[in-house]
Amino acid sequence: GEEFLLVLKGAIEVRVGEREFRLDTGDSLYFDSELPHRMRTVSRGAAEVLVVAAH
């Protein structure tokens, strides 16, 4: 599958496989969703993220 993330508000940290990314408002990430992945909020307030997944 495939996954696309777009940060609408705040900041998140995303780990995909062995790589780690910090995404701020307006940043996006596209990756193979079969890889192990996780995300967490790193901004002071809540983060809003649009997630589009295709399997």
PQR file of N, CA, C, O and H, with PARSE charges and radii, in Angstrom:
ATOM      1  N   GLY A   1       0.808  -1.187   0.000 -0.4000 1.5000
ATOM      2  CA  GLY A   1       0.000   0.000   0.000 -0.0000 2.0000
ATOM      3  C   GLY A   1       0.856   1.258   0.000  0.5500 1.7000
ATOM      4  O   GLY A   1       2.086   1.211   0.043 -0.5500 1.4000
ATOM      5  N   GLU A   2       0.166   2.362  -0.050 -0.4000 1.5000
ATOM      6  CA  GLU A   2       0.808   3.675  -0.072 -0.0000 2.0000
ATOM      7  C   GLU A   2       0.141   4.569   0.954  0.5500 1.7000
ATOM      8  O   GLU A   2      -1.036   4.391   1.267 -0.5500 1.4000
ATOM      9  H   GLU A   2      -0.833   2.401  -0.085  0.4000 1.0000
ATOM     10  N   GLU A   3       0.888   5.530   1.480 -0.4000 1.5000
ATOM     11  CA  GLU A   3       0.319   6.455   2.449 -0.0000 2.0000
ATOM     12  C   GLU A   3       0.869   7.862   2.197  0.5500 1.7000
ATOM     13  O   GLU A   3       2.048   8.041   1.892 -0.5500 1.4000
ATOM     14  H   GLU A   3       1.844   5.675   1.226  0.4000 1.0000
ATOM     15  N   PHE A   4      -0.011   8.849   2.331 -0.4000 1.5000
ATOM     16  CA  PHE A   4       0.343  10.251   2.147 -0.0000 2.0000
ATOM     17  C   PHE A   4      -0.107  11.018   3.377  0.5500 1.7000
ATOM     18  O   PHE A   4      -1.251  10.878   3.810 -0.5500 1.4000
ATOM     19  H   PHE A   4      -0.969   8.704   2.578  0.4000 1.0000
ATOM     20  N   LEU A   5       0.779  11.830   3.944 -0.4000 1.5000
ATOM     21  CA  LEU A   5       0.468  12.659   5.106 -0.0000 2.0000
ATOM     22  C   LEU A   5       0.654  14.119   4.730  0.5500 1.7000
ATOM     23  O   LEU A   5       1.631  14.471   4.068 -0.5500 1.4000
ATOM     24  H   LEU A   5       1.708  11.944   3.592  0.4000 1.0000
ATOM     25  N   LEU A   6      -0.276  14.973   5.146 -0.4000 1.5000
ATOM     26  CA  LEU A   6      -0.155  16.417   4.969 -0.0000 2.0000
ATOM     27  C   LEU A   6      -0.470  17.070   6.302  0.5500 1.7000
ATOM     28  O   LEU A   6      -1.567  16.893   6.833 -0.5500 1.4000
ATOM     29  H   LEU A   6      -1.069  14.687   5.684  0.4000 1.0000
ATOM     30  N   VAL A   7       0.468  17.816   6.847 -0.4000 1.5000
ATOM     31  CA  VAL A   7       0.277  18.463   8.140 -0.0000 2.0000
ATOM     32  C   VAL A   7      -0.506  19.761   7.919  0.5500 1.7000
ATOM     33  O   VAL A   7      -0.029  20.688   7.265 -0.5500 1.4000
ATOM     34  H   VAL A   7       1.359  17.960   6.415  0.4000 1.0000
ATOM     35  N   LEU A   8      -1.701  19.803   8.473 -0.4000 1.5000
ATOM     36  CA  LEU A   8      -2.571  20.971   8.343 -0.0000 2.0000
ATOM     37  C   LEU A   8      -2.313  21.986   9.447  0.5500 1.7000
ATOM     38  O   LEU A   8      -2.515  23.185   9.251 -0.5500 1.4000
ATOM     39  H   LEU A   8      -2.089  19.049   9.005  0.4000 1.0000
ATOM     40  N   LYS A   9      -1.864  21.509  10.610 -0.4000 1.5000
ATOM     41  CA  LYS A   9      -1.637  22.379  11.760 -0.0000 2.0000
ATOM     42  C   LYS A   9      -0.660  21.700  12.709  0.5500 1.7000
ATOM     43  O   LYS A   9      -0.731  20.489  12.915 -0.5500 1.4000
ATOM     44  H   LYS A   9      -1.700  20.535  10.768  0.4000 1.0000
ATOM     45  N   GLY A  10       0.249  22.475  13.284 -0.4000 1.5000
ATOM     46  CA  GLY A  10       1.180  21.930  14.265 -0.0000 2.0000
ATOM     47  C   GLY A  10       2.381  21.260  13.627  0.5500 1.7000
ATOM     48  O   GLY A  10       2.747  21.557  12.490 -0.5500 1.4000
ATOM     49  H   GLY A  10       0.306  23.459  13.117  0.4000 1.0000
ATOM     50  N   ALA A  11       2.985  20.354  14.372 -0.4000 1.5000
ATOM     51  CA  ALA A  11       4.180  19.637  13.912 -0.0000 2.0000
ATOM     52  C   ALA A  11       4.125  18.200  14.421  0.5500 1.7000
ATOM     53  O   ALA A  11       3.651  17.931  15.524 -0.5500 1.4000
ATOM     54  H   ALA A  11       2.688  20.112  15.296  0.4000 1.0000
ATOM     55  N   ILE A  12       4.619  17.290  13.592 -0.4000 1.5000
ATOM     56  CA  ILE A  12       4.659  15.878  13.960 -0.0000 2.0000
ATOM     57  C   ILE A  12       6.036  15.307  13.654  0.5500 1.7000
ATOM     58  O   ILE A  12       6.807  15.864  12.873 -0.5500 1.4000
ATOM     59  H   ILE A  12       5.004  17.510  12.696  0.4000 1.0000
ATOM     60  N   GLU A  13       6.313  14.193  14.284 -0.4000 1.5000
ATOM     61  CA  GLU A  13       7.508  13.420  13.988 -0.0000 2.0000
ATOM     62  C   GLU A  13       7.024  12.086  13.447  0.5500 1.7000
ATOM     63  O   GLU A  13       6.161  11.444  14.046 -0.5500 1.4000
ATOM     64  H   GLU A  13       5.686  13.740  14.918  0.4000 1.0000
ATOM     65  N   VAL A  14       7.579  11.669  12.314 -0.4000 1.5000
ATOM     66  CA  VAL A  14       7.170  10.422  11.666 -0.0000 2.0000
ATOM     67  C   VAL A  14       8.391   9.532  11.521  0.5500 1.7000
ATOM     68  O   VAL A  14       9.447   9.974  11.067 -0.5500 1.4000
ATOM     69  H   VAL A  14       8.280  12.191  11.827  0.4000 1.0000
ATOM     70  N   ARG A  15       8.237   8.287  11.907 -0.4000 1.5000
ATOM     71  CA  ARG A  15       9.292   7.299  11.704 -0.0000 2.0000
ATOM     72  C   ARG A  15       8.789   6.289  10.694  0.5500 1.7000
ATOM     73  O   ARG A  15       7.737   5.681  10.891 -0.5500 1.4000
ATOM     74  H   ARG A  15       7.380   7.929  12.276  0.4000 1.0000
ATOM     75  N   VAL A  16       9.534   6.105   9.612 -0.4000 1.5000
ATOM     76  CA  VAL A  16       9.209   5.135   8.562 -0.0000 2.0000
ATOM     77  C   VAL A  16      10.425   4.249   8.400  0.5500 1.7000
ATOM     78  O   VAL A  16      11.481   4.699   7.955 -0.5500 1.4000
ATOM     79  H   VAL A  16      10.389   6.599   9.452  0.4000 1.0000
ATOM     80  N   GLY A  17      10.268   2.983   8.764 -0.4000 1.5000
ATOM     81  CA  GLY A  17      11.419   2.088   8.752 -0.0000 2.0000
ATOM     82  C   GLY A  17      12.475   2.615   9.711  0.5500 1.7000
ATOM     83  O   GLY A  17      12.201   2.806  10.896 -0.5500 1.4000
ATOM     84  H   GLY A  17       9.410   2.617   9.125  0.4000 1.0000
ATOM     85  N   GLU A  18      13.678   2.849   9.205 -0.4000 1.5000
ATOM     86  CA  GLU A  18      14.780   3.350  10.030 -0.0000 2.0000
ATOM     87  C   GLU A  18      14.939   4.869   9.932  0.5500 1.7000
ATOM     88  O   GLU A  18      15.806   5.436  10.597 -0.5500 1.4000
ATOM     89  H   GLU A  18      13.901   2.694   8.242  0.4000 1.0000
ATOM     90  N   ARG A  19      14.124   5.530   9.122 -0.4000 1.5000
ATOM     91  CA  ARG A  19      14.253   6.978   8.914 -0.0000 2.0000
ATOM     92  C   ARG A  19      13.245   7.749   9.755  0.5500 1.7000
ATOM     93  O   ARG A  19      12.138   7.278  10.012 -0.5500 1.4000
ATOM     94  H   ARG A  19      13.420   5.069   8.582  0.4000 1.0000
ATOM     95  N   GLU A  20      13.650   8.941  10.178 -0.4000 1.5000
ATOM     96  CA  GLU A  20      12.784   9.780  10.998 -0.0000 2.0000
ATOM     97  C   GLU A  20      12.672  11.162  10.345  0.5500 1.7000
ATOM     98  O   GLU A  20      13.661  11.713   9.862 -0.5500 1.4000
ATOM     99  H   GLU A  20      14.550   9.324   9.969  0.4000 1.0000
ATOM    100  N   PHE A  21      11.456  11.709  10.339 -0.4000 1.5000
ATOM    101  CA  PHE A  21      11.190  12.992   9.702 -0.0000 2.0000
ATOM    102  C   PHE A  21      10.418  13.889  10.665  0.5500 1.7000
ATOM    103  O   PHE A  21       9.565  13.420  11.419 -0.5500 1.4000
ATOM    104  H   PHE A  21      10.653  11.261  10.731  0.4000 1.0000
ATOM    105  N   ARG A  22      10.728  15.187  10.630 -0.4000 1.5000
ATOM    106  CA  ARG A  22       9.914  16.177  11.355 -0.0000 2.0000
ATOM    107  C   ARG A  22       9.143  16.942  10.288  0.5500 1.7000
ATOM    108  O   ARG A  22       9.728  17.487   9.352 -0.5500 1.4000
ATOM    109  H   ARG A  22      11.421  15.568  10.018  0.4000 1.0000
ATOM    110  N   LEU A  23       7.835  16.973  10.440 -0.4000 1.5000
ATOM    111  CA  LEU A  23       6.974  17.678   9.490 -0.0000 2.0000
ATOM    112  C   LEU A  23       6.255  18.810  10.207  0.5500 1.7000
ATOM    113  O   LEU A  23       5.653  18.607  11.261 -0.5500 1.4000
ATOM    114  H   LEU A  23       7.360  16.530  11.200  0.4000 1.0000
ATOM    115  N   ASP A  24       6.324  19.999   9.628 -0.4000 1.5000
ATOM    116  CA  ASP A  24       5.634  21.165  10.167 -0.0000 2.0000
ATOM    117  C   ASP A  24       4.443  21.495   9.273  0.5500 1.7000
ATOM    118  O   ASP A  24       4.266  20.883   8.219 -0.5500 1.4000
ATOM    119  H   ASP A  24       6.813  20.163   8.772  0.4000 1.0000
ATOM    120  N   THR A  25       3.635  22.452   9.686 -0.4000 1.5000
ATOM    121  CA  THR A  25       2.461  22.858   8.916 -0.0000 2.0000
ATOM    122  C   THR A  25       2.841  23.077   7.450  0.5500 1.7000
ATOM    123  O   THR A  25       3.780  23.810   7.142 -0.5500 1.4000
ATOM    124  H   THR A  25       3.779  22.949  10.542  0.4000 1.0000
ATOM    125  N   GLY A  26       2.094  22.429   6.554 -0.4000 1.5000
ATOM    126  CA  GLY A  26       2.338  22.548   5.119 -0.0000 2.0000
ATOM    127  C   GLY A  26       3.244  21.481   4.546  0.5500 1.7000
ATOM    128  O   GLY A  26       3.303  21.320   3.327 -0.5500 1.4000
ATOM    129  H   GLY A  26       1.331  21.833   6.805  0.4000 1.0000
ATOM    130  N   ASP A  27       3.962  20.740   5.399 -0.4000 1.5000
ATOM    131  CA  ASP A  27       4.844  19.671   4.924 -0.0000 2.0000
ATOM    132  C   ASP A  27       4.045  18.407   4.639  0.5500 1.7000
ATOM    133  O   ASP A  27       2.980  18.186   5.216 -0.5500 1.4000
ATOM    134  H   ASP A  27       3.914  20.871   6.389  0.4000 1.0000
ATOM    135  N   SER A  28       4.576  17.579   3.739 -0.4000 1.5000
ATOM    136  CA  SER A  28       3.909  16.316   3.416 -0.0000 2.0000
ATOM    137  C   SER A  28       4.945  15.209   3.296  0.5500 1.7000
ATOM    138  O   SER A  28       6.145  15.458   3.183 -0.5500 1.4000
ATOM    139  H   SER A  28       5.441  17.759   3.271  0.4000 1.0000
ATOM    140  N   LEU A  29       4.443  13.977   3.323 -0.4000 1.5000
ATOM    141  CA  LEU A  29       5.303  12.801   3.220 -0.0000 2.0000
ATOM    142  C   LEU A  29       4.516  11.703   2.521  0.5500 1.7000
ATOM    143  O   LEU A  29       3.336  11.494   2.806 -0.5500 1.4000
ATOM    144  H   LEU A  29       3.468  13.775   3.415  0.4000 1.0000
ATOM    145  N   TYR A  30       5.175  11.004   1.604 -0.4000 1.5000
ATOM    146  CA  TYR A  30       4.585   9.897   0.859 -0.0000 2.0000
ATOM    147  C   TYR A  30       5.506   8.689   1.040  0.5500 1.7000
ATOM    148  O   TYR A  30       6.718   8.800   0.858 -0.5500 1.4000
ATOM    149  H   TYR A  30       6.133  11.173   1.373  0.4000 1.0000
ATOM    150  N   PHE A  31       4.928   7.528   1.400 -0.4000 1.5000
ATOM    151  CA  PHE A  31       5.770   6.364   1.650 -0.0000 2.0000
ATOM    152  C   PHE A  31       4.995   5.069   1.444  0.5500 1.7000
ATOM    153  O   PHE A  31       3.768   5.060   1.352 -0.5500 1.4000
ATOM    154  H   PHE A  31       3.943   7.438   1.547  0.4000 1.0000
ATOM    155  N   ASP A  32       5.744   3.982   1.375 -0.4000 1.5000
ATOM    156  CA  ASP A  32       5.203   2.631   1.259 -0.0000 2.0000
ATOM    157  C   ASP A  32       4.637   2.235   2.626  0.5500 1.7000
ATOM    158  O   ASP A  32       5.390   2.099   3.591 -0.5500 1.4000
ATOM    159  H   ASP A  32       6.742   3.989   1.450  0.4000 1.0000
ATOM    160  N   SER A  33       3.335   2.053   2.713 -0.4000 1.5000
ATOM    161  CA  SER A  33       2.701   1.788   4.007 -0.0000 2.0000
ATOM    162  C   SER A  33       2.984   0.386   4.545  0.5500 1.7000
ATOM    163  O   SER A  33       2.597   0.067   5.669 -0.5500 1.4000
ATOM    164  H   SER A  33       2.724   2.163   1.929  0.4000 1.0000
ATOM    165  N   GLU A  34       3.648  -0.444   3.761 -0.4000 1.5000
ATOM    166  CA  GLU A  34       4.025  -1.764   4.266 -0.0000 2.0000
ATOM    167  C   GLU A  34       5.239  -1.680   5.185  0.5500 1.7000
ATOM    168  O   GLU A  34       5.518  -2.613   5.938 -0.5500 1.4000
ATOM    169  H   GLU A  34       3.963  -0.185   2.848  0.4000 1.0000
ATOM    170  N   LEU A  35       5.961  -0.561   5.124 -0.4000 1.5000
ATOM    171  CA  LEU A  35       7.078  -0.358   6.050 -0.0000 2.0000
ATOM    172  C   LEU A  35       6.517  -0.040   7.433  0.5500 1.7000
ATOM    173  O   LEU A  35       5.467   0.595   7.534 -0.5500 1.4000
ATOM    174  H   LEU A  35       5.735   0.197   4.512  0.4000 1.0000
ATOM    175  N   PRO A  36       7.194  -0.469   8.499 -0.5600 1.5000
ATOM    176  CA  PRO A  36       6.736  -0.100   9.842  0.2800 2.0000
ATOM    177  C   PRO A  36       6.774   1.423   9.966  0.5500 1.7000
ATOM    178  O   PRO A  36       7.752   2.055   9.569 -0.5500 1.4000
ATOM    179  N   HIS A  37       5.718   2.007  10.513 -0.4000 1.5000
ATOM    180  CA  HIS A  37       5.684   3.464  10.649 -0.0000 2.0000
ATOM    181  C   HIS A  37       4.851   3.879  11.854  0.5500 1.7000
ATOM    182  O   HIS A  37       3.962   3.159  12.310 -0.5500 1.4000
ATOM    183  H   HIS A  37       4.923   1.493  10.836  0.4000 1.0000
ATOM    184  N   ARG A  38       5.179   5.080  12.355 -0.4000 1.5000
ATOM    185  CA  ARG A  38       4.437   5.656  13.480 -0.0000 2.0000
ATOM    186  C   ARG A  38       4.615   7.159  13.431  0.5500 1.7000
ATOM    187  O   ARG A  38       5.556   7.666  12.821 -0.5500 1.4000
ATOM    188  H   ARG A  38       5.902   5.664  11.985  0.4000 1.0000
ATOM    189  N   MET A  39       3.700   7.868  14.082 -0.4000 1.5000
ATOM    190  CA  MET A  39       3.816   9.324  14.153 -0.0000 2.0000
ATOM    191  C   MET A  39       3.402   9.802  15.531  0.5500 1.7000
ATOM    192  O   MET A  39       2.640   9.146  16.241 -0.5500 1.4000
ATOM    193  H   MET A  39       2.936   7.455  14.578  0.4000 1.0000
ATOM    194  N   ARG A  40       3.933  10.976  15.891 -0.4000 1.5000
ATOM    195  CA  ARG A  40       3.558  11.579  17.163 -0.0000 2.0000
ATOM    196  C   ARG A  40       3.621  13.089  17.021  0.5500 1.7000
ATOM    197  O   ARG A  40       4.372  13.618  16.201 -0.5500 1.4000
ATOM    198  H   ARG A  40       4.552  11.509  15.315  0.4000 1.0000
ATOM    199  N   THR A  41       2.827  13.774  17.824 -0.4000 1.5000
ATOM    200  CA  THR A  41       2.816  15.233  17.838 -0.0000 2.0000
ATOM    201  C   THR A  41       4.038  15.743  18.579  0.5500 1.7000
ATOM    202  O   THR A  41       4.372  15.239  19.652 -0.5500 1.4000
ATOM    203  H   THR A  41       2.216  13.345  18.490  0.4000 1.0000
ATOM    204  N   VAL A  42       4.709  16.741  18.012 -0.4000 1.5000
ATOM    205  CA  VAL A  42       5.845  17.353  18.681 -0.0000 2.0000
ATOM    206  C   VAL A  42       5.637  18.857  18.895  0.5500 1.7000
ATOM    207  O   VAL A  42       6.499  19.523  19.469 -0.5500 1.4000
ATOM    208  H   VAL A  42       4.438  17.150  17.140  0.4000 1.0000
ATOM    209  N   SER A  43       4.502  19.395  18.440 -0.4000 1.5000
ATOM    210  CA  SER A  43       4.202  20.806  18.678 -0.0000 2.0000
ATOM    211  C   SER A  43       3.570  20.963  20.054  0.5500 1.7000
ATOM    212  O   SER A  43       3.076  19.998  20.638 -0.5500 1.4000
ATOM    213  H   SER A  43       3.802  18.854  17.973  0.4000 1.0000
ATOM    214  N   ARG A  44       3.591  22.188  20.564 -0.4000 1.5000
ATOM    215  CA  ARG A  44       3.003  22.444  21.887 -0.0000 2.0000
ATOM    216  C   ARG A  44       1.507  22.156  21.907  0.5500 1.7000
ATOM    217  O   ARG A  44       0.995  21.579  22.865 -0.5500 1.4000
ATOM    218  H   ARG A  44       3.993  22.972  20.090  0.4000 1.0000
ATOM    219  N   GLY A  45       0.816  22.554  20.862 -0.4000 1.5000
ATOM    220  CA  GLY A  45      -0.625  22.314  20.772 -0.0000 2.0000
ATOM    221  C   GLY A  45      -0.906  21.082  19.938  0.5500 1.7000
ATOM    222  O   GLY A  45       0.006  20.366  19.523 -0.5500 1.4000
ATOM    223  H   GLY A  45       1.232  23.024  20.083  0.4000 1.0000
ATOM    224  N   ALA A  46      -2.168  20.854  19.706 -0.4000 1.5000
ATOM    225  CA  ALA A  46      -2.584  19.703  18.901 -0.0000 2.0000
ATOM    226  C   ALA A  46      -2.118  19.847  17.463  0.5500 1.7000
ATOM    227  O   ALA A  46      -1.974  20.959  16.953 -0.5500 1.4000
ATOM    228  H   ALA A  46      -2.908  21.435  20.043  0.4000 1.0000
ATOM    229  N   ALA A  47      -1.886  18.734  16.824 -0.4000 1.5000
ATOM    230  CA  ALA A  47      -1.548  18.712  15.402 -0.0000 2.0000
ATOM    231  C   ALA A  47      -2.748  18.156  14.646  0.5500 1.7000
ATOM    232  O   ALA A  47      -3.478  17.305  15.154 -0.5500 1.4000
ATOM    233  H   ALA A  47      -2.002  17.831  17.238  0.4000 1.0000
ATOM    234  N   GLU A  48      -2.943  18.649  13.424 -0.4000 1.5000
ATOM    235  CA  GLU A  48      -3.982  18.112  12.539 -0.0000 2.0000
ATOM    236  C   GLU A  48      -3.285  17.608  11.285  0.5500 1.7000
ATOM    237  O   GLU A  48      -2.521  18.333  10.649 -0.5500 1.4000
ATOM    238  H   GLU A  48      -2.351  19.341  13.011  0.4000 1.0000
ATOM    239  N   VAL A  49      -3.560  16.349  10.937 -0.4000 1.5000
ATOM    240  CA  VAL A  49      -2.888  15.721   9.811 -0.0000 2.0000
ATOM    241  C   VAL A  49      -3.917  15.046   8.912  0.5500 1.7000
ATOM    242  O   VAL A  49      -4.767  14.287   9.379 -0.5500 1.4000
ATOM    243  H   VAL A  49      -4.181  15.760  11.453  0.4000 1.0000
ATOM    244  N   LEU A  50      -3.828  15.332   7.624 -0.4000 1.5000
ATOM    245  CA  LEU A  50      -4.654  14.637   6.641 -0.0000 2.0000
ATOM    246  C   LEU A  50      -3.888  13.393   6.232  0.5500 1.7000
ATOM    247  O   LEU A  50      -2.739  13.485   5.801 -0.5500 1.4000
ATOM    248  H   LEU A  50      -3.138  15.948   7.245  0.4000 1.0000
ATOM    249  N   VAL A  51      -4.513  12.231   6.362 -0.4000 1.5000
ATOM    250  CA  VAL A  51      -3.876  10.964   6.016 -0.0000 2.0000
ATOM    251  C   VAL A  51      -4.686  10.312   4.908  0.5500 1.7000
ATOM    252  O   VAL A  51      -5.891  10.104   5.048 -0.5500 1.4000
ATOM    253  H   VAL A  51      -5.446  12.156   6.712  0.4000 1.0000
ATOM    254  N   VAL A  52      -4.011   9.986   3.797 -0.4000 1.5000
ATOM    255  CA  VAL A  52      -4.636   9.286   2.687 -0.0000 2.0000
ATOM    256  C   VAL A  52      -3.895   7.968   2.522  0.5500 1.7000
ATOM    257  O   VAL A  52      -2.686   7.955   2.291 -0.5500 1.4000
ATOM    258  H   VAL A  52      -3.031  10.154   3.684  0.4000 1.0000
ATOM    259  N   ALA A  53      -4.617   6.863   2.642 -0.4000 1.5000
ATOM    260  CA  ALA A  53      -3.997   5.548   2.544 -0.0000 2.0000
ATOM    261  C   ALA A  53      -4.696   4.736   1.458  0.5500 1.7000
ATOM    262  O   ALA A  53      -5.922   4.744   1.353 -0.5500 1.4000
ATOM    263  H   ALA A  53      -5.599   6.874   2.829  0.4000 1.0000
ATOM    264  N   ALA A  54      -3.900   4.037   0.656 -0.4000 1.5000
ATOM    265  CA  ALA A  54      -4.419   3.144  -0.369 -0.0000 2.0000
ATOM    266  C   ALA A  54      -3.763   1.783  -0.168  0.5500 1.7000
ATOM    267  O   ALA A  54      -2.542   1.679  -0.056 -0.5500 1.4000
ATOM    268  H   ALA A  54      -2.903   4.031   0.742  0.4000 1.0000
ATOM    269  N   HIS A  55      -4.589   0.746  -0.123 -0.4000 1.5000
ATOM    270  CA  HIS A  55      -4.043  -0.595   0.123 -0.0000 2.0000
ATOM    271  C   HIS A  55      -4.390  -1.538  -1.000  0.5500 1.7000
ATOM    272  O   HIS A  55      -4.013  -2.709  -0.961 -0.5500 1.4000
ATOM    273  H   HIS A  55      -5.582   0.831  -0.214  0.4000 1.0000
TER
END
